[in-house]
Amino acid sequence: NTWDKSKYYDCPSGYHWACTEEGRKIFKGNTRRSYTYVYYDQCGWRDSALSYGGVERYYFRFRDSVTTNAYKHTRNYDEDQLQFGTSTSNFAGIVCIKD
């Protein structure tokens, strides 16, 4: 589960791989909290939203994360703002937004 910075990842039909600016608009860091972790108990994710398929995964990446280093962490609440870092390990996937 390593993020390959040179690879283009694709979203399902009807969705596109979001850029950092789109992520900033969605994940604004509202004070109103759902207290729901990113992907918690959804689509096969288990163990407090940190693992999928028995492998720990933390970082959802954006289309331009190679230059912005932006990510959405699986241990953050849905509303939390983006974070930034260069790690390529514990790759959770990409952020897809409905067209």
N, C-alpha and C positions, 0 to 999 in steps of 0.2 A: 504494500500500500504506500508506494512512493509517488509523489507528484513529479511527473515528467514535464519540465518547463517548456520543452520544445514541442510537445504534443498538442494538437488541437482536439479538445474533447467536445462531444456533440450532445445536445439535449434531444429529448423525444420530440416528435412532430408536434407543432403547435406551441413550442417553447423555444427560447433562445438563451444562450449562455450570457448571463448578465455581466456588465462591466462594473467597476468599482463605484462609479457615480450613481448608477442605478441602485446599487446596494445601499449607498448612503441615503438615498431617498426613501428606501423601504425600511431600513433598520436605523431609526432616528434616535434611539435611546430614550424612548418615552418614559415618563415617570409612572404611567399606568402599566402594571405588569400582569402578565398572564401566569407567570411562574411556570411556564412550559419551556423546557429545554428544546433546542433545535433538534428536530427529528425524534424527540423522545417517544419511544414505543410506537413508532410509525414505520411502515414499510420494511419490517424485519430488524429494526434497530432495537437493541436491548441494553441492559446494564447501565441505567441512568444516562442513556444516549451517548455512550462512549464506544460502543462496539457494534460491529455489523459482521456477521459471519464468523464470530469468535475472534475477530481482530480489532484491536483498539484503533480508532480513527478519530481525529480531532478537527482537521482543517478543511473547510469547504472553500474552494478558490474561485476567483472571478476571472473573466476573460483576459483582463489586463493585469492580473496579479504578478506577472513576471516583472513588471515595472513599478507597480504600486505597492506590492507585498501585502495587499489586503486579503483578509480571510474572515470567515464566520466560524466561530469555534463551537463545537458540539456541546460544550459545557456552559455555554451562554444561553440566556433566555432569548426567545424569538425577537423581542423588542430591542435587545442590546445593540449598541453601535458596533461597527466593524473594528477589527483589531488588525495589527500589522506585524509581519515577521517573515523571515526568509526560509524557515524550515520546509524541507521537502518530504519529511517522514510523516507518518500517521495521516496520510491524505485520505479525506473522507469523500471527496467528490467535488462537483462543481455546483454553482448556484444557477439554477434555471428559472426563468421568469416566463409566464404565459404571454404569448404574442398578442 
